[in-house]
Each structure stands twice: as structure tokens, then as C-alpha cells.
Amino acid sequence: MLEQGALLAADYLVDAWRFDHGDTRSREAALRRALQGAPQENDQTVLGFRPTQQVVLAALLPNGERSTDAELGEIRAGAARHLSVYFPGSVCVALDGAVVALVPSGSAEEVGRSFARLLPELRRLTGAECRVGLDEPRRFRRSLSGRHERARLVAECARERGLEIATTREVQAQLVLRECGAALRGARLSTEDAEALLEPDAADARATLLTWLEEQGSAPRVAARLRLHEQTVRYRVRQAVARYGLDLDDSDRMLALWLQLRTSATDRRG
């Protein structure tokens, strides 16, 4: 009886799976158009989301410099299989070197916990190390232009902080710094002392001063971070003050200097 019941249930399960997955390509194409800001009139119907329904946009960013289409395809397939079980109706596409998933959920934390179960499986199946960025839940809109860029940026910030998975709240400070860096570059604003410290021959002074500012002038902590003697740290700071005309007591100037050095360091790591 159990065997007969299993065979009967299997037929229904396969039929349900075919119904849910039969139009996968159309849904992926609709999601791709929505992400690129060019939705068609019936794409909302194809995707199957209500205007009042909350969705989370996730970006899976491989750690490699550049992933092949085949690698991204494997990551997309693994993510799609996993999400279809825990979040029916999810859609995944490969776009701009990342895998983007549209997940029906009102909780980024809930989606994050699901990805925490997925990542070890992806490593086992594909050998890929991925970082996941999660945008905040929002109501579904026909055009999702800009949202996947934000999720990808969150994934990049997660990599910068050594996190596997991050929400926008968890990397808010890094997002602010990136926006400040973009504003500084766009306005072409830089102080003379920062420009001098960003020269190639100022690498030691730049690293020491940046760490000094981050550690609120604590020579022991700077020495521990840079693996230097405390006296070496103090000597380098005195040399930087004399050479670049710095005033460590001018909080506004030091904030501006730290911001320029910090965003420049982020750019070099990127």
C-alpha cells in the first residue's frame, strides 16, 4: 500500500513540478527585462507577483575576478533549485557577472538564513565561493532597475568585511563610504595633503596615518595592526605631520583627510 501510494503521489508531484517550472525561461526573460528597466506589459503576469507582494532582491557574487558563463550557469541552477523549495515562485538569472535572484519574502534575514544553507552546497557542487548581498524587502514593481546594482554593491561590501552574507543594514557604513567616495570623485574634490599622501612614495606614511586616525591616535593599537614598534609608529606620524603640514588637532581637516584616504584604500582593494 505504501508503494502504491508513493507511485500515485509521485505522479502528482511531477505534474506540480512541471506546472511550476514549465515556463521558467519566460520568467527569467521577464526578470531580466525588469532588472534592465525595460519591462513589457505582461511581464508582471509572467512573473506571477502581485503589486502588493514584498520581494527581496539578492545578488550572488563569485569571489573570482571573472566567472565564466558556465560557472554562473551552475551557480544560477543551484540557487534556483534551492530557492524553489523554500521560496516557491523565486526567479534567478545570471547578469553582469553575478547571479540575481528575486525572492518572494518580507524578511531579508529569513532569505539570508536560507542562503546560509545554500552556500556550502554551492561550494560542494560547483567549487564556487560566493558572497551574497540582500536588498531590503520592498513591494514588487514592474521595473526593478537599480535594485540589483544595490544588491551587488552590498555583496561587494560583504566581501570587503569578510562576510558571506549581508543585508544593507549590516554594511550601511561601507555603503555610505562608497557613496562619499563617488561624490568626491565626481566633484573632483581633494585636499593637498591627501593628494601628497596618495603618491606612490608615501605608502608607509599613508598606511600609518590612516591606521592612526582609525585607532584615535593609539600608538599601541596602530603598532599591533601594522606589526611595527610603537616608537616607529610615533616617528612616522611626526614625520608625516612635518612633511605634509598636518594639524592633528583640526578635527574637520582630519575627517576630510581620513575620508579621502579611506575611500582611496577601498578603490584600490576593489
C-alpha positions as CSV (number, residue, x, y, z in Angstrom):
1,M,0.0,0.0,0.0
2,L,2.9,2.4,0.8
3,E,4.5,1.6,-2.5
4,Q,1.2,2.2,-4.4
5,G,0.6,5.4,-2.5
6,A,4.2,6.6,-3.3
7,L,3.7,6.0,-7.0
8,L,0.4,7.8,-7.0
9,A,1.9,10.8,-5.1
10,A,4.9,10.8,-7.4
11,D,2.7,11.4,-10.4
12,Y,1.1,14.4,-8.7
13,L,4.4,15.8,-7.6
14,V,5.9,15.6,-11.1
15,D,2.8,17.2,-12.6
16,A,3.0,20.0,-10.0
17,W,6.7,20.5,-10.7
18,R,6.0,20.7,-14.4
19,F,3.3,23.3,-13.8
20,D,5.6,25.4,-11.6
21,H,8.7,25.1,-13.8
22,G,7.3,24.7,-17.3
23,D,7.7,28.4,-18.2
24,T,11.0,29.0,-16.4
25,R,12.6,30.6,-19.5
26,S,9.8,33.1,-19.9
27,R,10.0,34.1,-16.2
28,E,13.8,34.5,-16.4
29,A,13.4,36.7,-19.5
30,A,10.8,38.8,-17.8
31,L,13.0,39.2,-14.7
32,R,16.0,40.2,-16.9
33,R,13.9,42.9,-18.6
34,A,12.7,44.2,-15.3
35,L,16.2,44.4,-13.9
36,Q,17.3,46.3,-17.0
37,G,14.4,48.8,-16.7
38,A,12.6,47.6,-19.8
39,P,9.6,45.6,-18.7
40,Q,6.9,44.5,-21.1
41,E,3.3,44.9,-20.4
42,N,2.6,41.3,-19.4
43,D,5.8,40.6,-17.5
44,Q,4.2,41.1,-14.2
45,T,1.7,38.3,-15.1
46,V,4.5,36.1,-16.3
47,L,6.5,36.6,-13.1
48,G,3.4,35.9,-11.0
49,F,3.9,38.6,-8.4
50,R,1.2,40.9,-7.0
51,P,1.8,44.6,-6.8
52,T,1.3,44.4,-3.0
53,Q,3.6,41.4,-2.6
54,Q,7.0,42.1,-0.9
55,V,10.1,40.7,-2.6
56,V,13.8,40.6,-1.7
57,L,16.4,41.0,-4.4
58,A,19.6,39.0,-3.8
59,A,22.9,39.1,-5.7
60,L,25.4,36.1,-5.5
61,L,28.8,37.4,-6.4
62,P,31.6,34.8,-7.1
63,N,34.9,35.6,-5.5
64,G,36.9,35.1,-8.7
65,E,37.9,38.1,-10.8
66,R,35.8,37.0,-13.7
67,S,33.4,34.0,-13.8
68,T,32.7,32.2,-17.0
69,D,29.1,31.8,-18.3
70,A,29.3,28.1,-17.5
71,E,30.2,28.8,-13.8
72,L,27.5,31.4,-13.5
73,G,25.0,28.9,-15.0
74,E,25.9,26.3,-12.4
75,I,25.5,28.8,-9.6
76,R,22.2,30.0,-11.0
77,A,20.9,26.5,-11.4
78,G,21.9,25.5,-7.8
79,A,20.3,28.7,-6.4
80,A,17.1,28.3,-8.4
81,R,16.7,24.7,-7.2
82,H,17.2,25.7,-3.6
83,L,15.0,28.7,-3.6
84,S,12.2,26.9,-5.4
85,V,11.9,24.6,-2.4
86,Y,12.0,27.3,0.4
87,F,10.5,30.3,-1.5
88,P,8.2,29.0,-4.3
89,G,8.0,31.5,-7.1
90,S,11.6,32.7,-6.9
91,V,13.4,33.5,-10.2
92,C,17.1,33.5,-10.8
93,V,19.2,34.9,-13.7
94,A,22.8,35.5,-14.5
95,L,23.5,39.1,-15.1
96,D,26.7,41.2,-15.3
97,G,29.0,38.6,-13.7
98,A,26.6,37.8,-10.9
99,V,23.5,35.7,-10.2
100,V,20.5,37.8,-9.3
101,A,17.5,36.2,-7.5
102,L,14.1,37.7,-7.0
103,V,12.7,36.1,-3.8
104,P,9.1,36.5,-2.6
105,S,9.6,37.3,1.1
106,G,9.1,40.2,3.5
107,S,12.3,39.4,5.5
108,A,15.9,39.8,4.3
109,E,17.0,37.9,7.4
110,E,14.9,34.9,6.5
111,V,16.3,34.9,3.0
112,G,19.8,35.2,4.4
113,R,19.3,32.2,6.6
114,S,18.2,30.2,3.5
115,F,21.3,31.3,1.6
116,A,23.5,30.3,4.6
117,R,22.2,26.7,3.9
118,L,22.8,27.1,0.2
119,L,26.4,28.4,0.1
120,P,28.1,25.2,1.4
121,E,26.1,23.2,-1.1
122,L,27.2,25.5,-3.9
123,R,30.8,25.1,-2.9
124,R,30.4,21.3,-2.9
125,L,28.6,21.2,-6.3
126,T,30.4,24.0,-8.2
127,G,33.5,24.8,-6.2
128,A,32.4,28.4,-6.2
129,E,32.9,30.8,-3.3
130,C,30.2,33.4,-3.3
131,R,29.2,36.4,-1.4
132,V,25.5,37.3,-1.1
133,G,24.1,40.8,-0.9
134,L,20.5,41.3,0.1
135,D,18.4,44.4,-0.7
136,E,15.7,45.4,1.8
137,P,12.2,43.9,1.2
138,R,10.0,46.1,-1.0
139,R,6.8,45.8,-2.8
140,F,7.1,44.3,-6.3
141,R,7.3,46.8,-9.2
142,R,7.4,46.1,-12.9
143,S,10.7,47.8,-13.2
144,L,13.5,46.7,-10.9
145,S,16.2,48.9,-12.4
146,G,18.8,49.9,-9.9
147,R,17.9,47.3,-7.3
148,H,20.2,44.6,-8.5
149,E,23.1,47.1,-8.6
150,R,22.4,47.8,-4.9
151,A,22.3,44.1,-4.0
152,R,25.5,43.6,-5.9
153,L,27.1,46.5,-4.0
154,V,26.0,45.0,-0.7
155,A,27.7,41.7,-1.8
156,E,30.9,43.7,-2.6
157,C,30.8,45.3,0.8
158,A,30.2,41.9,2.4
159,R,33.4,40.6,0.7
160,E,35.2,43.7,2.0
161,R,34.1,42.9,5.6
162,G,34.8,39.2,5.3
163,L,31.1,38.3,5.5
164,E,29.5,35.6,3.4
165,I,26.0,37.2,3.5
166,A,25.0,40.7,4.3
167,T,21.9,42.9,4.3
168,T,22.0,46.6,3.6
169,R,21.8,47.3,7.3
170,E,24.8,45.2,8.1
171,V,27.1,47.1,5.6
172,Q,25.5,50.5,5.9
173,A,28.7,52.2,6.9
174,Q,30.5,50.7,3.9
175,L,27.7,51.9,1.6
176,V,28.0,55.4,3.0
177,L,31.8,55.4,2.4
178,R,31.3,54.2,-1.2
179,E,28.8,57.0,-1.8
180,C,31.1,59.5,-0.3
181,G,34.0,58.3,-2.5
182,A,31.8,58.5,-5.6
183,A,30.8,62.0,-4.7
184,L,34.4,63.1,-4.1
185,R,35.5,61.6,-7.4
186,G,32.6,63.2,-9.2
187,A,33.2,66.6,-7.8
188,R,37.0,66.2,-8.1
189,L,37.5,67.3,-4.6
190,S,40.7,66.6,-2.8
191,T,42.9,68.4,-0.3
192,E,46.6,69.0,-0.9
193,D,47.7,66.8,2.0
194,A,45.6,63.9,0.8
195,E,47.0,64.2,-2.8
196,A,50.5,64.1,-1.4
197,L,49.8,61.1,0.8
198,L,48.3,59.2,-2.2
199,E,51.6,59.4,-4.1
200,P,53.3,56.0,-4.5
201,D,56.4,57.1,-2.4
202,A,54.1,57.9,0.5
203,A,52.8,54.3,1.1
204,D,54.3,53.9,4.6
205,A,53.2,57.3,5.8
206,R,49.7,56.8,4.3
207,A,49.2,53.4,5.9
208,T,50.4,54.6,9.3
209,L,48.4,57.8,9.3
210,L,45.2,56.1,8.1
211,T,45.5,53.5,10.9
212,W,46.4,56.2,13.4
213,L,43.2,58.1,12.5
214,E,41.1,54.9,12.7
215,E,42.6,54.0,16.1
216,Q,42.1,57.5,17.5
217,G,45.8,58.1,17.9
218,S,46.5,55.0,20.0
219,A,50.1,54.1,19.1
220,P,49.9,50.6,20.7
221,R,46.9,49.6,18.7
222,V,48.4,51.0,15.5
223,A,51.6,49.1,16.2
224,A,49.7,45.9,16.7
225,R,47.7,46.3,13.5
226,L,50.7,47.2,11.3
227,R,53.2,44.9,13.2
228,L,55.5,47.8,14.0
229,H,57.2,49.0,17.1
230,E,55.4,51.8,18.9
231,Q,58.3,54.1,18.5
232,T,58.3,53.5,14.8
233,V,54.6,54.5,14.7
234,R,55.2,57.7,16.6
235,Y,58.2,58.5,14.4
236,R,56.2,58.0,11.2
237,V,53.4,60.2,12.4
238,R,55.8,63.0,13.4
239,Q,57.4,62.8,10.0
240,A,54.1,62.9,8.2
241,V,53.0,66.0,10.3
242,A,56.2,67.8,9.4
243,R,56.3,66.8,5.8
244,Y,52.7,67.3,4.8
245,G,51.8,70.2,7.2
246,L,49.2,68.3,9.1
247,D,47.3,69.6,12.1
248,L,46.1,66.5,14.0
249,D,44.0,68.8,16.3
250,D,41.9,70.1,13.4
251,S,39.0,67.6,13.5
252,D,37.4,68.8,10.3
253,R,40.7,68.5,8.3
254,M,41.4,65.1,9.8
255,L,37.9,63.9,9.0
256,A,38.3,65.1,5.4
257,L,41.8,63.5,5.2
258,W,40.6,60.2,6.7
259,L,37.7,60.1,4.3
260,Q,39.9,60.6,1.2
261,L,42.5,58.0,2.4
262,R,39.8,55.5,3.4
263,T,37.8,55.7,0.1
264,S,41.1,55.5,-1.9
265,A,42.0,52.4,0.0
266,T,38.6,50.9,-0.8
267,D,39.1,51.7,-4.5
268,R,42.5,50.0,-4.6
269,R,41.1,46.9,-2.9
270,G,38.2,46.9,-5.4
